[in-house]
């Protein structure tokens, strides 16, 4: 029996804007509109608008919410203030990653979790399996739409549509019930592109109207609708982890280079803490590093990596960077081979193609 692909509330509008649709983890989503490189450069230089309504949203409420989230999350949720967000991971007992996610604190007893689309069912089950008294969980993914407005002109475009002072919403802060045109929106200064910008949460049924409104208002500023292709190249250049590639059940947050989101000294023990503490203090057996190809070839996800005849790891993501115009990638390799300028080979179509370890991320926005 073939399972029908899921669709976001924006699906009927994709063709109107030239969207080319693909199957992405069980979702029918646009890989591009005008073209991946064009959309990529639009976000780096002007602004782009993404439909990210496939992401999952879970409300955690009740008097024991903080204690519960401290147990479930690697980061220290107690540091959050009202209207502040935090990047974190959830881990298995062996240190492998359940998911990476954002936690939004509304107040001391109310939190919103934003999880990866391909992990919604698994994450919700994991959260329920460890639920404690004094905590309620509600999966509101289907009732919630999400758009990402990203790029250096994102604030000036959005500011034209609201009386809220957007400059007052600083990095990893958010405001609820912001009027954008006729819509009530949670406006969060977060993103997945390496650029300034906002993630906008609204009622699912308001998503198409908000999408049209933003594109219309941003037209003169060069705002473009963007698909998954550009979202991937943008996050890749900025070294933002993708679950299923840089992170997985068998890859820990320490190995993946997001140790900053793992607080092993917080008072409440969390799942996987002992393993991650050991990896933080003594080093993980593997390390995620950037590589640049010396010979011709593009390193793709899953390609094996060698030093001499020894297989030392694999490619997590690779492409030709639209910003750099170079063939680059990230590889998860044994830590003794992860030093700068280490020469290695990537197995591409049964050939060993030369590459070297280089500094990453490949792109960092000038503040």
C-alpha positions in Angstrom: 0.0 0.0 0.0 1.4 3.4 -1.0 1.2 6.1 1.7 0.0 9.4 0.4 2.5 12.3 0.6 1.8 14.9 3.2 1.2 18.5 2.1 1.4 21.9 3.8 -1.4 24.5 3.6 0.7 26.2 0.9 0.7 23.3 -1.5 -2.1 24.7 -3.8 0.1 27.9 -4.3 3.3 26.2 -5.4 2.5 25.9 -9.1 1.3 29.5 -9.2 4.9 30.6 -8.2 6.7 28.1 -10.5 7.4 25.6 -7.7 9.0 22.3 -8.7 7.8 19.7 -6.2 9.6 16.6 -4.9 9.1 13.9 -2.2 11.0 15.1 0.8 10.8 12.7 3.7 7.1 11.9 3.0 6.2 15.5 2.2 5.4 17.0 -1.2 7.5 20.1 -1.1 9.1 22.6 -3.6 12.8 22.0 -4.2 13.0 25.3 -6.1 11.0 28.1 -7.7 13.2 30.2 -10.0 16.3 28.0 -9.5 18.5 26.9 -6.5 21.5 29.2 -7.2 19.3 32.3 -7.9 17.3 31.7 -4.7 20.5 31.1 -2.7 22.0 34.4 -3.8 18.7 36.2 -3.2 18.9 35.2 0.5 22.5 36.1 0.8 22.1 39.6 -0.8 18.4 40.5 -0.4 15.7 38.2 1.0 14.0 34.8 0.5 10.7 33.4 1.7 10.5 29.7 2.6 7.5 27.5 3.4 8.5 25.5 6.4 5.1 24.5 7.5 6.2 20.8 7.4 8.1 21.4 10.7 6.5 20.0 13.8 5.2 22.0 16.8 4.5 20.5 20.3 3.2 22.4 23.3 4.5 21.4 26.7 2.5 22.8 29.6 2.1 22.4 33.4 3.8 23.1 36.7 6.5 20.4 36.1 7.3 21.5 32.5 10.8 22.9 33.3 11.9 19.8 35.3 10.6 17.6 32.5 12.4 19.6 29.7 15.6 19.7 31.7 15.5 15.8 31.8 14.7 15.6 28.1 17.0 18.3 26.6 20.8 18.6 26.5 20.8 22.4 26.8 20.0 24.2 30.0 16.3 25.2 29.7 16.5 27.0 33.1 18.4 29.8 31.5 15.5 30.8 29.3 13.5 34.0 30.0 9.9 34.6 28.8 9.8 35.2 25.0 13.3 33.6 24.5 14.2 30.6 22.4 17.0 28.1 22.8 18.6 25.5 20.4 19.1 22.1 21.9 19.1 18.4 21.2 17.3 15.4 22.7 19.5 12.2 23.0 19.2 8.5 23.6 21.0 6.9 26.6 23.9 6.0 24.3 24.4 9.7 23.3 23.0 9.3 19.9 20.6 12.0 18.8 16.8 11.8 18.8 16.5 15.2 17.3 17.8 18.8 17.3 15.1 21.4 18.0 14.2 24.8 19.3 12.5 25.4 22.7 10.4 28.6 23.0 9.5 29.7 26.5 6.1 31.5 26.8 6.2 31.5 30.6 7.3 29.3 33.5 4.7 26.7 32.7 4.3 26.9 28.9 6.9 26.0 26.2 6.7 25.4 22.5 9.0 22.8 20.9 9.8 23.1 17.2 11.0 19.7 15.8 12.1 18.3 12.5 9.4 17.2 10.0 10.7 13.7 9.5 10.9 13.1 13.2 7.4 14.4 14.3 5.9 10.9 15.1 9.1 9.6 16.7 9.7 12.7 18.8 6.2 12.9 20.1 6.3 9.2 21.1 9.7 9.8 22.8 8.3 12.7 24.7 5.3 10.8 25.7 7.3 7.7 26.8 9.2 10.0 29.3 6.2 12.2 30.3 5.9 12.9 34.0 3.0 14.0 36.2 2.3 17.7 36.0 3.1 18.0 32.3 0.7 17.9 29.3 1.9 17.4 25.7 -0.1 18.6 22.6 1.1 18.0 19.1 -0.2 21.2 17.3 1.7 20.6 14.0 -1.3 20.3 11.8 -2.9 23.5 13.2 0.3 25.5 12.7 1.8 27.2 9.6 5.4 28.4 9.5 7.2 30.7 7.0 10.8 31.7 7.1 11.7 35.2 5.9 15.5 35.3 5.6 18.2 37.7 4.3 19.7 41.1 4.9 16.4 42.9 3.8 14.1 40.6 5.9 13.5 43.2 8.7 12.9 46.1 6.4 10.3 44.1 4.3 8.5 42.8 7.4 8.5 46.2 9.1 6.4 47.6 6.3 3.6 45.2 7.4 3.5 45.8 11.2 3.6 48.5 13.8 5.7 46.2 16.1 9.3 47.5 16.4 11.1 44.5 14.9 14.5 45.8 15.9 13.4 45.1 19.5 13.1 41.4 18.7 16.8 40.5 19.0 18.5 37.2 18.2 16.7 34.1 19.6 13.9 36.3 21.0 10.3 36.2 19.9 7.0 38.0 20.3 3.5 36.5 20.1 0.4 37.9 18.6 2.2 40.4 16.4 -0.2 41.9 13.8 1.3 41.3 10.3 -1.4 42.7 8.0 -4.6 41.1 9.2 -2.8 38.1 10.7 -1.8 37.3 14.2 1.8 35.9 14.1 4.5 34.6 16.5 7.6 36.5 15.2 10.9 34.8 16.1 14.3 36.1 15.2 15.7 32.8 14.2 16.5 30.9 11.0 18.4 28.2 9.2 20.3 30.1 6.5 23.2 31.8 8.3 21.5 35.2 7.5 19.4 37.6 9.7 15.7 36.9 9.5 12.5 35.7 11.1 10.5 32.5 11.4 6.8 33.3 11.5 4.3 31.0 13.1 0.6 31.4 12.3 -2.7 29.4 12.1 -2.4 26.8 9.3 -5.3 28.4 7.4 -3.6 31.9 7.5 -0.4 30.6 5.8 -1.4 31.2 2.2 -2.6 34.7 2.9 0.6 35.6 4.8 2.7 34.1 2.0 1.0 36.2 -0.6 1.2 39.4 1.5 4.9 39.0 2.2 5.8 38.3 -1.5 3.7 41.2 -2.7 5.2 43.7 -0.2 8.8 42.4 -0.7 8.7 42.3 -4.5 10.4 45.7 -5.0 13.1 44.7 -2.5 13.9 41.5 -4.6 12.2 39.0 -2.2 12.0 35.6 -3.9 10.0 32.4 -3.0 12.6 29.8 -2.1 12.6 26.0 -2.0 14.3 23.2 -0.2 17.4 23.2 -2.5 18.4 26.7 -1.5 17.5 26.1 2.1 20.0 23.2 2.1 22.9 25.0 0.4 22.4 28.0 2.7 22.4 26.0 5.9 25.2 23.9 4.6 27.5 26.9 4.0 26.8 28.1 7.5 27.4 24.7 9.0 24.0 24.3 10.5 23.3 20.6 11.2 20.7 18.6 9.3 19.1 15.7 11.1 19.7 12.5 9.2 23.0 13.7 7.9 25.1 15.6 10.5 23.0 14.2 13.3 21.4 10.9 13.8 20.6 8.0 16.1 24.3 7.0 15.7 25.9 10.5 15.7 26.1 12.4 19.0 25.8 16.2 19.3 29.5 16.4 20.3 30.6 14.5 17.2 28.4 16.8 15.1 30.0 20.0 16.5 27.0 21.3 18.4 28.6 20.8 21.9 27.6 24.4 22.7 24.0 23.0 23.0 25.1 20.3 25.5 25.4 21.5 29.1 26.7 18.4 31.0 27.1 20.4 34.3 23.4 21.4 34.7 21.8 20.3 38.0 19.0 18.1 36.5 20.5 14.9 34.9 19.4 14.5 31.3 19.1 11.4 29.1 22.5 10.6 27.6 24.4 12.9 30.0 27.1 10.5 31.1 28.2 9.5 27.5 28.1 13.1 26.3 30.1 14.3 29.4 32.8 11.8 28.6 32.9 12.9 25.0 33.1 16.5 26.0 35.9 15.9 28.5 37.9 13.2 26.6 37.0 13.9 23.0 34.5 12.0 20.9 35.9 9.2 18.7 34.8 11.1 15.5 34.7 14.7 14.5 32.8 16.7 11.9 35.1 18.8 9.7 35.0 20.7 6.4 36.8 19.5 3.3 37.6 21.1 0.0 38.1 18.9 -3.1 41.6 19.1 -4.6 40.7 17.0 -7.6 37.5 17.3 -9.7 34.4 15.8 -8.0 31.6 16.7 -5.6 31.5 14.9 -2.3 27.9 13.7 -1.7 26.1 12.4 1.4 27.2 8.8 2.3 30.4 8.7 0.2 33.2 7.0 2.0 36.3 8.9 3.1 39.8 7.4 3.2 43.3 8.2 4.4 45.5 6.0 2.3 43.8 2.6 2.2 42.1 3.1 5.6 38.4 4.1 5.6 38.1 6.8 8.2 34.6 8.1 7.8 31.9 9.4 5.4 30.5 12.6 3.9 27.5 14.0 5.7 26.8 16.8 3.2 28.6 18.1 0.1 27.9 20.3 -2.9 29.4 23.0 -5.0 29.0 26.1 -2.7 27.1 28.8 -4.6 28.8 31.5 -2.5 32.4 30.1 -2.9 32.1 28.4 -6.3 34.1 25.5 -4.8 33.3 21.8 -4.3 33.2 21.4 -0.5 31.6 19.2 2.1 31.4 18.1 5.7 32.8 14.7 6.7 32.5 12.8 9.9 35.9 11.1 10.4 38.1 9.6 13.1 39.4 12.4 15.2 43.1 11.7 14.6 42.6 12.6 10.9 40.6 15.7 11.5 43.5 18.3 11.7 43.7 21.2 9.3 45.2 20.5 5.9 45.0 16.7 6.4 44.9 15.2 3.0 42.3 12.4 2.4 40.3 10.9 -0.5 36.6 10.7 -1.1 35.4 7.6 -3.0 33.4 9.0 -5.9 32.1 6.4 -8.4 34.7 3.8 -7.3 37.6 6.3 -7.7 39.5 7.9 -4.8 39.4 11.6 -5.4 41.8 13.9 -3.4 40.5 16.4 -0.8 41.9 18.2 2.3 40.5 19.3 5.6 39.8 23.1 5.6 38.3 25.7 8.0 34.6 25.7 8.4 31.9 27.0 8.3 32.2 28.0 4.7 30.2 31.2 5.2 29.8 33.5 8.1 27.6 36.6 7.9 29.4 39.9 8.5 27.6 41.5 11.5 
